[in-house]
Amino acid sequence: MCEVSNGPVGGARMHEQLKLVLSAFQMMIINAAVYFAYVNDLFDTSGVIQSREYWEKRVNGMLDQILRYAK
């Protein structure tokens, strides 16, 4: 799951609440998450994401967990 927020937490509170709802429907929960905090500062003036390597590592970790569950 990816969450975006203009605040410091990056949607983490919403993520935790949504996990409770999804588990009530007996859905498989993916624990890996990427929280994009301060979204207004996330991109440069050209629209390119800042700290690309950092975010690629986080997103790839989440996708790896999804693939493990899918297999």
C-alpha positions in Angstrom: 0.0 0.0 0.0 1.2 3.5 -0.7 -0.1 6.5 1.1 0.3 10.1 0.3 0.0 13.1 2.7 1.0 16.7 3.0 1.8 16.1 6.6 4.7 14.3 8.4 3.1 10.9 8.8 2.4 10.2 5.2 -1.0 8.5 5.7 0.2 6.0 8.2 -2.8 6.4 10.5 -5.2 5.8 7.6 -3.1 2.7 6.6 -3.5 1.2 10.0 -7.2 1.7 10.1 -7.7 0.3 6.6 -5.7 -2.8 7.6 -8.4 -3.4 10.3 -11.2 -3.1 7.8 -9.5 -5.4 5.3 -8.9 -8.0 7.9 -12.6 -8.0 8.9 -13.3 -9.0 5.3 -10.7 -11.8 5.7 -8.5 -10.2 3.0 -4.7 -10.9 2.9 -2.9 -8.0 4.5 0.4 -6.8 3.0 2.4 -5.3 5.8 4.9 -3.5 3.7 3.9 0.1 3.0 5.4 3.2 1.5 4.4 6.5 3.1 4.9 9.6 1.0 5.0 12.4 3.5 5.2 16.1 2.6 4.0 15.4 -0.9 4.4 19.1 -1.9 8.1 18.8 -1.3 8.5 15.3 -2.9 9.0 16.5 -6.5 11.3 19.2 -7.9 10.1 22.0 -10.1 10.3 19.8 -13.2 8.0 17.2 -11.6 10.8 14.7 -11.0 10.7 12.8 -7.7 13.5 13.7 -5.3 15.7 11.0 -3.7 14.7 8.6 -6.4 17.0 5.7 -5.2 15.5 5.9 -1.7 11.9 5.7 -3.0 12.7 2.9 -5.6 14.1 0.8 -2.7 11.0 1.3 -0.6 8.6 0.6 -3.4 10.5 -2.4 -4.6 10.5 -3.8 -1.1 6.7 -3.5 -1.0 6.3 -5.1 -4.5 8.6 -8.0 -3.5 6.3 -8.7 -0.6 3.2 -8.6 -2.9 4.9 -11.0 -5.3 5.8 -13.4 -2.5 2.1 -13.5 -1.4 1.0 -13.9 -5.0 3.1 -17.0 -5.5 
